[in-house]
Amino acid sequence: MTYTDDAKELQDDLVRLRRDLHRIPEIGLELPRTQERVLAALEGLPLEISLGKELKSVTAVLRGTGAAGGTGDSQSAQAQAVLLRGDMDALPVVERTGRDYAADGPNMHACGHDLHTAILVGAARLLSARRDRLAGDVVFMFQPGEEGDDGAGRMIREGVLDAAGPRVVGAYGLHVLSDKIPRGSVGSRAGTLMAGADELLVTVRGAGAHGSRPHTGRDPIPVACEMVVALQSLVTRKFDIFDPVVITVGAFHAGTASNIIPDDAAFHLTMRSFSHASRARLLETVPDLLNGMAAAYGCGVDITYKEQYPPTVNHDAEVDFLQEVTSEILGEERFLRLADPNPGAEDFSRVLEEVPGTYCFLGACPVDDFENAPSNHSPLADFDDSVLGDGAALLASLADRRLARG
């Protein structure tokens, strides 16, 4: 029996778990009901389980007892370890899929993290059943707070990479997509897979006045508007087109009435970058531009920087390994080498900055027309549960074979 065969036997259980999680979406770092469901799903497995201190995470360690692995003794420090990750948090989105297991309330698993959690539980069950052949240990990282709360960074600070004793030698994760690639396909690429993301909140400080006498004040609105336009010129004039960046102003707030010049105007922007060099350059050039423009108009400017995530950069050899394993257990036609990075951001990037590994996408679109299906984060985002078993088998196989490689 292979991992794929065994996963078929788990499929119904994984579907039930996923749909149970889908009905109780929780956002941020505090996921008490989700944590409770995960612990119940892991009950009875030979795992060493610890819970997060500053977030509702679950870290589970499986001690392999294969010939090249440990002895099953938690004190064994000789075995290598690998990490598998699944994020668990939802989004503040009201669901409109119409599914009979749809969430009822202000939150929704619109990004598929409920599938990730079920897949990781499946991998834990598959590997536990083969504990006696594992040539090392496996760390299962059930993570809250991916959607902007840096749950991965927090779990790293709490020691998830060293949970088995020695630091993990490899790390693997996947993300389901409700569009973009065919159902069941595994997509990845060497180098940058996903963008880095950071935010700026900018407030231009002027001086209010009557709308009929603008010369008696310092109007912050045209200054802020010119800043928004100048940021787009900055993108095309200060950055290499072959190492692109994206700046989007998603919120702009100013004023209360047509005939009142306000004291302040504020806007909120996201910055996306595909290399560490471009990310660092953005954090230098954008504030310089805004400070200079404000000074030219006799205004002040407050800039609040919110660091999010660095680019998700796969290790080249690990992507080759992913392709090899995917092709063998699922079929060569199921692996896709992606031409371009995804401009979304992901805090598994924190893990890949620390240890070798790879991240990939798993197509979970429930319809054949994946190119026009609702995307992740949409209130209509929908996912096909048929991929759960394959996802679990893939993660389990990656862990097993990486440990066997030594």
C-alpha positions, 0 to 999 in steps of 0.5 A: 500500500502506498501513501496515495492508497492509504489516503483514499481510505482517509478521504471521507474522514478528511472531508468531514473534518474540513467541512466541520472546520468550514462551519466555524471559521475563526480569524487572527491568532485566537482560534480556540474552536479550531485548535480544539478540533485539531487536537481531537483529530490527532487524538490517539496518534503517537505524537508529542503535542505542545500548544502556543503561548501567544497564539492558538497554535498546535505543534505535534512531533512524530518520532520516527523509529526506522533504521536511520531514525530515532528510537522513539525516545523523546530524548533521542537527538540523532535523528533528522527532522522535517517540518510540514505546515498547515495554516488554520485561520479564516477571513472577515468575509461573509460567505456566498457560496450557497454550500450546505456547510457554508459559514453563517456569520461575518467570517469565512474560510475564503482562502482554503485554510480549512483544507490545509488543516485537514490535509495536515491532519491526514499527513499526520495520520499517514505518517503515524501509521508508518512510524516504524519506517521513518528515518527521522522525525516530523514536525507538524505545524498547525498555524493561526494568523497567516492572514496578516498576523505573522503567525509563522514568525510567532511560531518560529520565535516559540521554537517550532523549527526546533520542536523535535530537538535538532533544527529541521532540515527541510520544510514543506507546505501547500496552498489550495487555489480556487482558480488559476490551475486545474483541479488536482494539479501541483504548481510551483517554481524555483526561486520566488513563488510569491511576493513580499508585502508591506503596508504604509499608512500616510497622513499629510498634515496641512492647515484647514481653511474655508473652501473659498479661501484656499490661500489662507490654509495649506490644503493637504488633499491635492498634495496627497493626490499628487503623492498617489500619482507620483508613486506610480511614476516611482515604480516605472522610474526607480525599479527594474522592469525585470524585478517588478514592484506593485504599489496600490493605494487602496484607501483614501480619506479626507475632508467632511464637506465640499467647502471645508479644507481639512487639516489632514488627508490620509491614504493607505497603500500596499507594496508588493516586491519579488526580491529582497533587494526590491523590498529594501529599496521600496522601504527607502525610496517611498518615504523619501519621495513622500517626505520630499513632496510634503516639504515642497508644498509646506506640509508635514507627513506622517508615515507609519510602516507595517511590515508584513511578509518577505517574498516566498523564495523556494530552494531550487533543489527542493522544487526538483524534489517536489516535482520528482515526488509529485510525478511518482505518486500522482503522475507526471502530468499533475506537476506544473512548472509555473512561469511567473510568481504569484503576487499574493504574500505568504508567511511560510516565507519566514520558514523558508528564510530559515531552512531549505524547503519549498511551497506549492499550489494545489488546484482545488477548483470545483469546476472545469473553467478554472480560469474564470472561477472565483478566486481565493478571498472572494465570498464565492470562493469554493474548493473541491474536497476531492483533493484532500487525500492527494494533498495529504499523500503528497506532504507525507511522501515529501517528509518520508523521502526527505528523511530517507535522503538523510 
